[in-house]
């Protein structure tokens, strides 16, 4: 009897420990906060499938990839993603975001969602999709194109052209169909084709709109692009979806400030183009296609430097996806102009404002290949450019200030000096003497040149007159 009671107590203790373990997700040594205690453990969930075999997911120390192995909906309309991390817990390479569409076929539209890690066990991780609510439809679709993790330079390599990659993308290519019936919920997965980007770069070209010399203001159009190549053949681009962040900035008196980031989504079409307004003094009109092959883009009549051509020629396609305005406004404070002289920071002479574009990723491509038109999700890293125009110089650096800005500075300083000295001359007569002396020194070379030219002209006239007189005398003798 006592043995039976001991067995019963032991069974209860084991049951309680198992329940606590499954709730807190402490398997694999991962501590879980109190906010996550309502979520079951990844192993507990996956074992509901009778075919689940943990031995199929071994640690691969030299592989940093990820695989989506299952999805699940919760009773509170949350969506969970179950991921096999090849490297396991030997490195902290958790997933950060996922791209999927809840519509399929011609209406497919991929969106980017953040992921929150709930718990893990060995190589298996359980994530919740952020800011997503399961639809109330009886049949629901999840067409997943890719899953992303934080980019690590010493693992994934450093991008070129001053780019930075925030998230590394891995292909998924799965379409999940989830059905609610009287018997419960069923999950079915079918593989789907995706387009994998082989290499890409992000940047912008700056097209001058010119300046207004009367109000000392200038502007330019920053045309942002994504150049890329794929691992498959594409004969013609038809449309594309991109997602990116925009953030206003301003630099004045040596201080650079940024606004908050705003998520943007655009759809491009092959028959669209963009252009800059120009219209100002020294401005130049330019026009470019939204979508173009690299050769067509480089031969479109735009001006390209040799190093810029070399950059674009590494890629097959160029998407000119967004335009922002870059402004400079003159600061009128004399003290600021003096600060520029001592610091070399041009923002003391003019305020710089514009929009930073970052975290660019390609979501979908519609294209023609081998006589077929395809509309597919894209596996593309989340990437940002260098912040400098590929066809121009950096206006934040003293050595790269455009020449016409120096003209503005010189004119303004000359006007200020003349005004100040003329005002002083009204109260201090000696200033007039100083001004005349300065003018005499400045104008001396010009007077000397003018006098030399005048003397040369007089000598030329005298020589011509003497020659004509000799000819006339000789004619009389004959």
Secondary structure, 3 states (H helix, E strand, C coil): CHHHHHHHHHHHHHHHHHHHHHHHCCHHHCCCCHHHCCCCCHHHHHCCCCCCCHHHCCCCCCCCCEEEEEEEECCCCCEEEEEEECCHHHCCCCEEEEEEECCCHHHCCCEEEEEEEEEEECCEEEEEECCCCCCCCCEEEEEEEEEEEECCHHHHCCCCCCCEEEEEEEEEEEEEEEEEECCEEEEEEEECCEEEEEEEEEEEEEEEEEEECCCCEEEEEEEEEEEEEECCCCCEEEEEEEEEEEEEEEEECCEEEECCCEEEEEEEECCCEEECCCCCECCCCCEEECEEEHHHHHCCCCCCCHHHHHHHCCCCEEEEEEEEEEEEEECCCHHHHHHHHHHCCHHHCEEEEEEEEEEEEEEEEEEEECCEEEEEEEECCEEECCCCCCCCCCCCCHHHCCHHHHHHHHHHHHHHHHHHHHHHHHHCHHHHHHHHHHHHHHHHHHHHHHHHHHHHHHHHHHHHHHHHHHHHHHHHHC
